[in-house]
Amino acid sequence: MQPVNADAQAAGHSSFARLIASLIPIRPGFSYDRGVQLTRQRVISYEWIVLGVAWLGWVFDAMDATIYALVLHPALHDLLSRQFGVPASPESIGWYGGIIFSIFLIGWAIGGIAFGILADRIGRTRTLIFTILLYAIFTGMAALSATWWQLALFRFLTALGIGGEWAAGAALVAEVWPEQKRARAAGWLQSAWAAGFLLAAVLNLGLGQYGWRPLFVVGLFPAAVALLVRLWVKEPSRWTRAREQQQVEGRGGSSQFRELFKPRLLRSTLVGSGLAFVAVFGLWGATNWTPTLVRSLPSLQGSDPNALSRYVSYATMLLNAGALAGYLSFGPIADGFGRRAAFAVMCWGSLIVLPLTFLAPRSYGQVMILLPLLGFFNNGIFSGFPIYLPELYPTVLHATGAGFCFNAGRVLASTGPFLTGVLVSALGGFGRAAAAMALIYIVGLAILPFAPETRGQPLPD
């Protein structure tokens, strides 16, 4: 077997980048000069447009990611019962549900890293359009699943787009907004996930009575956002200038990714990846099992399926009301006390509240009291990544670095849902399994002393 030539491999990557660029031409137009951003305080209308369009993309990103968590139980009960000819048990739903969650996270990680690199090569806007179309199409196709592995395949392909859209959107907003307002803008951008979770819960409330497949069909609608990106959003001039300079100097290509692991950036890469691993592991290994926790509450046993669906929707809404508060609070905390302090607050809160939520309640009312607190800490930590990760890398590596850190951690964290499924069987319930996963936040607290503090510093060139 002949070894792969590095030049040929780089040429292949370049050909793919040129293909995407040719399929999604971006009209020349608004020339955005970021030079005044170091001192300017006022936010202009175009910056609001960029944030608004990116926010919409993330809303539907979150909606499509959340749909599976909401329909996990009925979808797998249906598919496994049909596939194996016997009613699916809670243990089998937990086992296969964990496998699909893990496959989804692996796809998310691959998409985030690959499309992050692509966004630094062909632009943030083109990548945003392509990834939105990708996750919308395959979320809709999940409605056609006839077996659990077909559902897993469609969720993997959906995740490629979701991961890539995060990297492109985070870099786009970071490069367009003024320095003094950037942390707040990133918090508002992350709030799209709370809105997306809420939208998924509302759709489940309205469509859940018709079965799980219509919810996946609704996932096709975000494709319309790609048109808004195409019409209204231009490439940031900061990236355009940096990319032109890079091409003049003959830099970039496959060597660009290797920059993340050179001594000057290695610490940032390891810290960013480690913090993302902790956050994603805690969310997908525990919090995203909240719908299943609600369905298993003793006080709700014997409820009809439609009533259970409503209870799950209301619980998800409260969880994400707390998440919204956490998303919007991270930026002010980070600006006032530092990035490390903000991450520490979220890690300590998650370490305490997660076991309380999954172990203490015995009634639906008790769960509803604790869920907003859980959402504040466990979800709120994610506002830190669109703020912090671009601050660790120069312009030509914003999407590559942020995409790699956020999603390399996701590769490691992809074991979380699978491990939760194993712990469900070993510990005898979802509550104990999810509570045990809270110990991961101790790892996050141990990483923070090594994290570079970037408060008050301009975005690197």
C-alpha positions in Angstrom: 0.0 0.0 0.0 1.4 3.4 -1.1 1.7 6.1 1.5 -0.5 9.2 1.0 1.4 12.1 -0.4 1.0 15.2 1.8 0.9 17.5 -1.2 -1.8 15.4 -2.9 -3.8 15.3 0.3 -3.6 19.1 0.6 -4.6 19.5 -3.0 -7.7 17.3 -2.3 -8.7 19.5 0.6 -8.2 22.6 -1.6 -10.3 21.1 -4.4 -13.2 20.5 -1.9 -12.9 24.0 -0.6 -13.0 25.4 -4.2 -16.1 23.2 -4.9 -18.0 24.6 -2.0 -16.9 28.2 -2.9 -18.1 27.7 -6.5 -21.5 26.3 -5.3 -22.1 29.2 -2.9 -20.9 32.4 -4.5 -21.0 35.4 -2.2 -21.7 38.8 -3.8 -19.1 41.5 -3.2 -20.7 44.3 -1.2 -20.4 45.7 2.2 -16.8 46.4 3.0 -16.5 46.2 6.8 -13.6 47.9 8.3 -12.8 46.7 11.8 -10.0 49.1 12.4 -12.1 51.4 14.5 -13.5 48.6 16.7 -10.8 49.0 19.4 -12.3 52.3 20.5 -15.9 52.4 19.1 -18.7 51.8 21.6 -21.8 52.1 19.3 -23.2 49.0 17.5 -24.2 49.8 13.9 -27.1 48.2 12.1 -25.0 45.8 10.0 -23.6 44.2 13.1 -27.1 43.6 14.4 -28.0 42.0 11.1 -25.0 39.7 11.3 -25.9 38.8 14.9 -29.5 38.3 14.1 -28.9 36.0 11.1 -26.3 33.9 13.0 -28.7 33.8 16.0 -31.4 32.4 13.8 -29.1 29.8 12.4 -28.1 28.7 16.0 -31.8 28.7 17.1 -32.6 26.0 14.5 -29.3 24.4 15.1 -30.4 23.9 18.8 -33.9 22.9 17.7 -32.7 20.1 15.5 -30.2 18.9 18.1 -32.9 18.8 20.8 -35.6 17.1 18.8 -34.0 13.7 19.3 -33.8 14.1 23.1 -37.5 14.9 23.2 -38.6 12.0 21.1 -35.9 9.5 22.2 -38.3 7.3 24.2 -41.2 7.1 21.8 -39.0 6.9 18.7 -36.8 4.1 20.0 -39.8 2.3 21.6 -41.4 2.3 18.1 -38.3 1.4 16.1 -36.9 -1.3 18.5 -40.3 -3.0 18.9 -40.8 -3.1 15.1 -37.2 -4.2 14.5 -37.0 -7.0 17.1 -40.6 -8.0 17.3 -40.9 -7.5 21.1 -41.8 -4.4 23.2 -38.7 -2.4 23.9 -37.6 -2.3 27.6 -36.3 0.8 29.4 -32.9 -0.8 29.5 -32.8 -1.4 25.7 -34.0 2.2 25.1 -31.3 3.5 27.3 -28.7 1.3 25.6 -29.5 2.2 22.0 -30.4 5.8 22.9 -26.9 6.2 24.4 -25.3 4.7 21.3 -27.2 7.2 19.0 -26.3 10.1 21.3 -22.7 9.1 21.1 -22.8 8.7 17.3 -24.4 12.2 17.1 -21.6 13.7 19.2 -18.9 12.1 17.0 -20.6 13.6 13.9 -20.9 17.0 15.6 -17.2 16.9 16.4 -16.1 15.8 13.0 -18.3 18.5 11.4 -17.0 21.2 13.8 -13.4 20.5 13.1 -13.7 19.9 9.3 -16.0 22.9 8.7 -14.0 25.1 11.0 -11.0 24.5 8.8 -13.1 25.1 5.8 -14.5 28.4 7.2 -10.9 29.7 7.6 -10.2 28.8 3.9 -13.3 29.8 2.0 -15.0 32.1 4.4 -17.4 32.2 7.3 -20.5 33.0 5.2 -20.2 30.2 2.6 -19.6 27.7 5.4 -22.6 29.0 7.3 -24.9 28.5 4.3 -23.6 25.0 3.5 -23.8 23.7 7.1 -27.3 25.1 7.7 -28.6 23.2 4.6 -26.8 20.1 5.7 -28.4 19.8 9.1 -31.8 20.9 7.9 -32.0 18.3 5.2 -30.9 15.3 7.2 -33.0 16.2 10.2 -36.0 16.0 7.9 -34.8 12.7 6.5 -34.7 11.2 10.0 -38.5 11.0 9.8 -38.0 8.2 7.2 -36.1 5.9 9.6 -37.3 2.3 9.8 -34.6 0.9 12.2 -32.5 2.3 15.0 -29.3 2.3 12.9 -31.0 4.3 10.1 -31.9 6.9 12.7 -28.3 6.9 14.0 -27.0 7.5 10.4 -29.3 10.4 9.8 -28.4 11.9 13.2 -24.7 11.6 12.4 -25.2 13.5 9.1 -27.3 16.1 10.9 -24.5 16.5 13.4 -21.9 17.3 10.8 -23.8 20.4 9.8 -24.6 21.4 13.4 -21.0 21.3 14.4 -19.8 23.2 11.4 -22.4 25.9 11.8 -21.2 26.6 15.4 -17.6 27.2 14.3 -18.5 29.5 11.4 -21.1 31.5 13.4 -18.8 32.0 16.4 -16.0 33.3 14.2 -18.3 35.6 12.2 -19.8 37.4 15.2 -16.4 37.7 17.0 -14.9 39.4 13.9 -17.7 41.8 13.2 -18.7 43.1 16.7 -16.8 45.9 18.5 -14.3 44.7 21.1 -16.1 46.3 24.0 -19.4 44.6 23.1 -18.1 41.2 21.9 -18.6 39.2 25.1 -22.2 40.4 25.4 -22.8 39.6 21.7 -21.5 36.1 22.2 -23.8 35.7 25.1 -26.8 36.8 23.0 -25.6 34.4 20.3 -25.5 31.5 22.7 -29.0 32.4 23.9 -30.2 31.1 20.6 -29.7 27.6 22.0 -32.2 28.4 24.8 -34.6 29.7 22.1 -34.0 26.6 20.0 -34.6 24.3 23.0 -37.8 26.2 23.8 -39.0 26.0 20.1 -38.4 22.2 20.1 -40.4 21.9 23.3 -43.3 24.0 21.9 -43.3 21.9 18.7 -43.3 18.7 20.8 -46.2 20.1 22.8 -48.2 20.8 19.6 -47.1 17.9 17.4 -46.3 15.2 20.0 -49.7 13.7 19.8 -49.2 12.9 16.1 -46.1 10.8 16.8 -42.3 11.4 16.7 -41.9 11.6 12.9 -43.6 15.0 12.3 -41.1 16.6 14.6 -38.2 15.6 12.4 -40.0 16.8 9.3 -40.3 20.3 10.9 -36.5 20.2 11.0 -36.4 21.0 7.3 -37.6 24.5 7.8 -34.2 26.0 8.9 -33.1 25.8 5.2 -34.8 29.1 4.7 -32.1 30.8 7.0 -29.5 29.9 4.5 -31.2 32.2 2.0 -31.0 35.1 4.6 -27.3 34.5 5.0 -26.8 34.5 1.3 -28.7 37.8 0.8 -27.6 39.8 3.9 -24.2 38.7 5.3 -20.8 39.4 3.7 -17.4 38.0 4.6 -15.8 40.0 7.5 -13.1 42.3 6.1 -10.8 41.3 8.9 -10.9 37.7 7.6 -10.6 38.8 4.0 -7.5 40.9 4.6 -5.9 38.1 6.7 -6.6 35.5 4.1 -5.2 37.7 1.3 -2.1 38.3 3.3 -1.8 34.6 3.9 -2.1 33.8 0.2 0.6 36.4 -0.7 3.0 34.8 1.8 2.2 31.3 0.6 1.0 30.2 4.0 -2.2 28.2 4.9 -3.3 24.8 3.5 -2.7 21.7 5.5 0.0 23.4 7.6 -2.6 25.8 9.1 -4.2 23.1 11.2 -0.8 22.1 12.6 -0.3 25.6 14.0 -2.7 24.7 16.8 -0.2 22.2 18.2 2.9 24.4 18.0 4.4 25.6 21.3 2.9 29.1 21.1 -0.7 27.8 20.8 -0.5 24.3 22.4 -1.5 25.5 25.9 -4.6 27.3 24.5 -5.6 24.3 22.4 -5.3 21.9 25.4 -7.2 24.2 27.8 -9.9 25.0 25.3 -10.4 21.3 24.4 -10.5 20.3 28.0 -13.1 22.8 29.1 -15.3 21.9 26.1 -14.9 18.2 27.0 -16.2 18.9 30.5 -19.1 21.0 29.4 -20.3 18.7 26.6 -19.8 15.6 28.8 -22.0 17.0 31.5 -24.7 18.2 29.2 -25.1 15.2 26.9 -24.2 12.7 29.6 -26.7 13.9 32.1 -28.8 17.0 31.4 -30.1 15.9 28.0 -31.6 12.9 29.8 -34.0 15.2 31.6 -37.0 14.2 29.4 -36.4 10.5 30.3 -36.1 11.5 34.0 -39.5 13.2 33.8 -41.1 10.2 32.1 -39.7 7.9 34.9 -41.0 9.9 37.9 -43.1 7.8 40.2 -45.8 10.5 40.4 -46.3 10.3 36.6 -46.5 6.6 36.2 -49.8 5.6 34.6 -50.2 8.9 32.7 -51.3 8.6 29.1 -48.6 9.2 26.4 -50.0 12.6 25.4 -50.0 13.8 29.0 -46.4 12.6 29.4 -45.4 14.5 26.3 -46.9 17.7 27.7 -45.1 17.2 31.1 -41.8 16.7 29.2 -42.4 19.9 27.2 -43.1 22.0 30.2 -40.0 20.7 32.0 -37.9 21.4 29.0 -39.2 25.0 28.8 -38.3 25.6 32.5 -34.8 24.0 32.0 -34.2 26.4 29.1 -35.6 29.4 30.9 -32.8 28.9 33.3 -30.3 28.2 30.5 -31.3 31.5 28.9 -30.5 33.4 32.1 -27.1 31.5 32.3 -26.2 32.3 28.6 -26.9 36.0 29.1 -25.1 36.1 32.5 -21.9 34.6 31.4 -20.7 37.6 29.4 -21.2 40.2 32.2 -19.5 37.8 34.7 -16.6 37.3 32.3 -16.2 41.0 31.6 -16.5 41.9 35.3 -14.4 39.1 37.0 -12.6 37.4 34.2 -13.1 34.4 31.8 -11.7 31.9 34.3 -13.9 33.1 37.1 -17.0 32.8 34.9 -16.1 29.2 34.0 -15.5 28.4 37.7 -18.9 29.7 38.7 -20.6 27.4 36.1 -18.5 24.3 37.0 -19.2 24.7 40.8 -22.9 25.3 40.2 -23.2 22.2 37.9 -21.3 20.0 40.4 -23.8 20.8 43.1 -27.1 21.2 41.3 -26.9 18.3 38.9 -27.0 15.5 41.6 -29.7 17.4 43.5 -31.9 17.5 40.4 -31.6 13.9 39.5 -31.6 12.3 43.0 -33.6 14.4 45.3 -37.0 14.9 43.6 -39.8 12.4 43.9 -42.5 14.5 42.3 -43.0 16.5 39.1 -43.3 19.7 41.1 -39.9 19.2 42.8 -38.2 18.7 39.4 -39.8 21.8 38.1 -38.2 23.9 40.9 -34.7 22.6 40.3 -34.6 22.5 36.5 -34.1 26.3 36.0 -31.1 26.2 38.4 -29.7 23.2 36.5 -30.1 25.0 33.2 -28.4 28.2 34.4 -25.2 26.4 35.3 -25.1 23.3 33.2 -26.1 25.1 29.9 -24.9 28.6 30.8 -21.2 27.5 30.6 -21.6 27.2 26.8 -21.7 31.0 26.4 -18.0 30.9 27.4 -16.9 29.2 24.3 -17.9 31.7 21.6 -16.4 34.4 23.9 -13.2 32.7 24.9 -12.1 30.4 22.1 -11.7 33.0 19.4 -9.6 35.1 21.9 -7.0 32.3 22.0 -6.2 32.3 18.2 -5.2 34.8 15.4 -7.7 35.7 12.7 -6.7 33.0 10.2 -7.2 30.4 12.9 -10.4 31.7 14.6 -12.7 29.1 13.1 -10.1 26.3 13.0 -9.1 26.8 16.6 -12.5 27.4 18.0 -14.0 24.5 15.9 -11.2 22.1 17.0 -11.3 22.9 20.7 -15.1 22.9 21.0 -15.3 19.6 19.0 -12.2 17.7 20.0 -13.6 17.9 23.5 -16.8 16.6 22.0 -15.1 13.5 20.6 -13.9 12.6 24.1 -17.4 13.5 25.5 -19.1 11.3 23.0 -18.5 8.5 25.5 -20.8 10.3 28.0 -24.2 9.2 26.7 -23.0 5.7 26.1 -21.5 5.6 29.6 -24.8 6.9 31.0 -26.6 4.1 29.3 -24.2 1.6 30.9 -24.6 3.3 34.3 -28.4 3.1 34.0 -28.1 -0.7 34.0 -25.4 -0.8 36.6 -26.9 1.6 39.1 -30.6 0.9 38.5 -31.9 4.1 37.1 -31.4 7.3 35.1 -31.3 9.5 38.2 -28.3 7.8 39.8 -26.4 7.5 36.5 -26.8 11.2 35.6 -25.8 12.2 39.1 -22.6 10.2 38.9 -21.7 12.0 35.7 -21.6 15.4 37.6 -18.2 14.4 38.9 -16.8 15.5 35.5 -17.0 19.2 36.7 -14.2 18.5 39.1 -12.0 18.0 36.0 -13.1 21.4 34.7 -12.1 23.1 38.0 -8.7 21.4 37.8 -8.1 22.8 34.3 -8.9 26.4 35.0 -5.6 27.4 36.8 -3.8 26.6 33.4 -6.3 28.7 31.3 -4.9 32.0 29.9 -6.9 35.0 31.1 -8.0 37.1 28.2 -10.3 39.7 29.8 -9.7 43.2 28.5 -7.5 42.1 25.7 -8.4 42.8 22.0 -9.1 39.9 19.6 -5.7 38.6 18.3 -4.7 39.5 14.7 
